[in-house]
Amino acid sequence: MLKGIGLSSGGVTWFWVMYGASSIAGAALGAALLSGGFARRIALSAALGSGAIGSLLVVHGENGSVFAASSVLVGLGSVATPAIVTFLIRNRTNDAAYPFFFTVGTASLGLGQLSGPAVGGLLADWFGLSAIGWFAAASYGAGMLAAAADGFFSQRQSMTAANLKESRHALPAP
């Protein structure tokens, strides 16, 4: 895709170098976001949102700077996403259920890695190269919205559980 939009071989090389470096940084940032509180609830949305914005930049990019920014933004979320999903699965399951849900989560991520390029290739054949960026942005965006809803509802659930726990302690003993 990058050679098709006019980047030199060196430009393509640097695109992937920046993507790799930002993937490493994204993993570290994801770990920091998982430290707790509000950041934990938005970690997955942030990683997927970064990919969505980076994908949109590719669609509208006309120079190396835009492609560099795209590479960094997509890279920030690419490695962080499976790490955050693994954390969330571990955090929300007991020891007996973890292997099953980890397998389902891993298979889901694998399905996306398998189907994304196939669907993107078909869309590019039908609608041109920019369709790949639109498809990636829509996929990341849908995931970001689902993660935001999960963060919102898990916060409400934990607040309700905390309120119930408090109210039990506030009642006089029978």
GISULPE-V264918 format. One record per pair of residues at least 6 apart in sequence whose ideal C-beta (glycine too) atoms are under 6 Angstrom apart, sorted by the first residue. I is the first residue (numbers start at 1). J is the second residue. D is the distance in whole Angstrom. If there is no record, write none. Layout:
BEGIN
i = (I I)
j = (J J)
d = (D D)
END
This chain:
BEGIN
i = (1 2 2 4 11 15 15 18 18 18 19 19 22 22 22 23 23 23 26 26 26 26 27 27 27 30 30 30 33 33 34 34 34 41 41 42 43 44 44 45 45 45 47 47 47 47 48 48 48 48 48 49 50 50 50 51 51 51 52 52 52 52 53 54 54 54 55 55 55 55 56 57 57 57 58 58 59 59 59 61 82 85 89 89 89 93 120 120 123 123 124 124)
j = (129 12 15 129 64 67 71 68 71 72 71 75 72 75 76 75 78 79 76 77 79 80 79 80 83 80 83 84 39 43 40 43 87 151 155 151 84 84 147 144 147 148 77 80 81 84 77 140 143 144 147 144 73 76 77 74 77 140 137 140 141 144 73 70 73 74 133 136 137 140 137 66 69 70 70 133 130 133 134 67 109 105 101 102 105 101 132 135 131 135 131 132)
d = (6 5 6 6 6 6 5 6 4 6 5 4 4 3 5 4 5 4 4 6 5 4 4 6 6 3 5 5 5 4 5 6 5 4 6 6 5 5 4 5 4 5 4 4 5 6 6 5 4 4 6 5 5 5 4 5 4 4 5 4 5 6 5 5 3 4 5 4 4 6 5 5 6 4 5 4 5 4 6 5 5 5 5 6 5 5 4 5 4 5 5 5)
END
